[in-house]
Amino acid sequence: MLSTARCSTPLPAALLIAMLWLSACAMGGSETRAPCPRVVDYTAAEQARAGDEVEALPEGAVIVRMLSDYAVLRDQARACQL
């Protein structure tokens, strides 16, 4: 009596073809870019006032570090728009 175990296993070539076919479909969405956030422009007077307010903060204020992080995000948003 012949064994049917070999008949129930897929051929390696069929698996390779299926993997290539499925991976080709996934490449379609890789070219999509997320929209860049808008960078708000501030007047020179607003920037000067903000600078004065930051200088008036107590030593070691957490908001100064947060503003530094915000500046980095603004730079990244500007670079995204190029």
N, C-alpha and C positions, 0 to 999 in steps of 0.2 A: 504494500500500500504506500502511495506517495504522500509526502508531507505537504500541507497547504500553508505552512508558516511563511514561506517566501512569497507567496501570492498576496498576503495581507499587508506586507510592508511596502511603502511607497519607494519608488526608484529615486536614487540621489539626484539624478538629473531633473526629475519632476519637482523635487523640493527646491533645487537651485532656481529653476525657472519661476516657480511661485514666489520665492523670496525676492528675486529681481523685479518681478512684475509689481509686487506690493510696495516695494521701496521706491519705485519710480513714481508711484502715485503720491507719495508723501512729499516729494520735492516741489510740488506746485505752489505751496503756501510759503516757502522759505524766502521769497523775494518781497514779501509784504513788509512795509515799515510802519511802525507806530507813529501817530502824529506827534509833532513837536509841540511842547507847551509854549504858550505865548509869553514873551518877556515884557513886563511892564516897565515903561520908561518913567523916571522920576526927574522932576525939574532940579536945577542946581540949588534952588532955595530949599526944596524938600530934602535933598541930600545933605546940605549944610545943617539944617535943623536936626536931622537924624544923627549926624556926627556929634553935634553938641549934646544931644540927649544920651548918646552912648558914653561920652566922656564924663557925664554927670553920674553915671551908674557907680555903685560901690565896687571896690576891688574884688575880683573873682566872681562877678555876676554871671550866672549861667546863660543869660540872654546873649552875651557877647559871643560865646561859642556857637550858639544857635544861629546868630547872624552870619558867622563865618561859614557855617554849613549852607546857609541860604545863598551866600555869594557863590559857592561852588556849584550849586544847582542852577543858578542863573547863567554861569559860564557854560555849563553843559547844555542848557536849553539854547543858548546862542549858537554853540557849535552844531547842534542838531539841525538848525535852520539853514546851515550852509549847504 
